Amino acid sequence: MTVTLKDAVRTVGAANLVELLGARPRVLALGEPTHGEDALLDVRNDLFRRLVEVDGYRIVALESDCLAGLIVDDHVTTGAGDLDDVMARGFSHGFGASPANRALVRWMRAFNEGRPTADQVRFAGFDGPLEMSGAASPRQALTALHAHLAARCDAPMLPCTATTLDGLLGDDTRWTEPAAMRDPSRSVGRTPDAERLRLITDDLTALLDAQAHDPGDPAERERWDRARLHARTAAGLLRYHCWTADTSPARLAGMLALRAAMMAANLFALAERGPVLAHSHNAHLQRVRATLRMGGQRAEWWPAGAIVGSRLGEEYAFVATALGTIRHRGVQPPPPDTLEGILYGLPEDRYVIDVRLLAEALGDVPPAPRESPWFGYAPLDPAGLTGQDALVFVRDAPEGPEWLPLG
C-alpha cells in the first residue's frame, strides 16, 4: 500500500501524540525551532496540560536556570511569592516576560491548589545558570550546599568553613564579567581560588553522596534533592568558568558541551522522581550532534537530548516542532520543495505527524533543506527525521506581545 502525506498527519492533541509514541516515555521532550513566539508556547501549554491531567505527568521542565526555577516551583506548589516577582526572578533568558509562560505557571498553581503534595505538578528549570553574557557566580549553589552539609555533619568533616568559602568566592562581579565570554584573559575560571573551589566542591559532593535520608520523610527527600541540584550546579559552573579561561581552539566546543552535560544531568535527576515533560529549543533535545559557527569558529558537540537518549533509550522521546511562517521576523511561506513547504500545503493550521510514515511518504529523495532569512529560526533538517519520535507542525506564528529572549 502506498503511504501518502495524509496517512502521516493528525490534528495536534495530546491523545494523538501519545498514540503516535505508543507509550509514556520517562522524558517526553518537546522542542521548538525558535524562541520568543508565544504561538508555539500555546501549543506546548495545550499539550502539557492534557499530558498532566490525563497521562499522569507531574514534572514540567523548561530551558531555564535550574536555580531560579526553584522560585517558580515554590510558587506553584505552595503559592509562595507574588506572580510578577516569580516571573521576573524565576526564569532566565528573558523567558519570564512571555505571556504563555505566565499562563503555564498560573495553570500549574491552579492545578495544585488543594492537591496532596505527592500529586502536585512540579516545575523545574533544566538549564544551567548561564546567559549569553556569561555564567553566574557559583556562590548561590556552593553556599547552599555547604549550609546543607554543615547542618548535618560534624565540622571536621567539612573541607572548609563558610568564612573560607566566602573569601575564595570573593566579589561575584569577577565571575560574571561579560568580557570573559570573548576574552579568556578576563575570566577567573583558572585562578588559584577557582581551582581550590573545584576541589572543595568535589569534597562537598562526596560528603553529600555519603549521607542517607529517610525515604519516608518527603520534606527531607526534597532537601536532599535540592542539595544534589546545588552540588551539580556548583561543579558545572566552576567547570564552565574554567572553559571560559581556556585559550585553545576547543574553547567554544568545550563550553557548549558542558552546558549540554549540565542540562542532561538535570533531566536525569528529574527523571528519577517521575516522568518529565521537557521543553527547549530543538537543538538542545535532538539525538544527533549539534554544530555552531561563531566568530569564525566551528564547534561540534553532543546536545542534552543525545546524552539523555543514549542512556534512557526508548524511555526518551523527542518531538520536534517545525514552523511555516514568522512574517514579523521576515520568515515567509517556505518554498514548496522543502519539508516545511510540503507541510505548509496542508489545509489545517497545526498537526502532529508520524515521522516514520512521513519519511515513507516522502520517498527516497529527501526534500530540499530550507534556508531562513532570520538567524533566530532554525529550519528543520529533512535528514534528521530519523532522530525524532514525532513532529509538531505549526503553520503560522502570528505577531503577538513583544518579548525577546536574552539568550
Secondary structure, DSSP 8 states (H G I E B T S, - for coil): ----HHHHEEES-HHHHHHHH-S--SEEEEEESSSS-HHHHHHHHHHHHHHHHTT---EEEEEEETTTHHHHHHHHHH--S-HHHHHHHS-STTGGG-HHHHHHHHHHHHHHTT--GGG--EEEEEE-SEETTEE--SHHHHHHHHHHHHTTS-GGGSSS-HHHHHHHH--GGGTS-GGGGT-GGG--TTSHHHHHHHHHHHHHHHHHHT----TT-HHHHHHHHHHHHHHHHHHHHHHHHHHHT--STTHHHHHHHHHHHHHHHHHHHHHHHS-EEEEEEHHHH-SS-EEEEETTEEEEE--HHHHHHHHHGGGEEEEEEEEEEBGGGTB----TTBHHHHHHTSSSSEEEE-HHHHHHHH-SS--B----SSTT-----GGGGGG-SEEEEEEE----S------
